[in-house]
């Protein structure tokens, strides 16, 4: 198991939801993929993985209406 700081950002493209919702947590998990699979089930396969400028792993899902962004920084 590894320990990560997770920054999750949720953006809702519907009218009246102009501000993103951001949460922070520290978790001990097998992998970021396992974390997303536990949270989103089979929909976790739609996340696109990239590496941020500080080396954090970034997973993004955007279906045009809702955007989920998860940043994992290993502690």
Buried (B, 14 or more C-beta within 10 A) or exposed (E): EEEBBBBBBBBBEEEEEEEEEEEEEEBEBEEBBEBBBEEBEEEBEBBEEEEEEEEBBBBBBBEEEEBBBBBBBEE
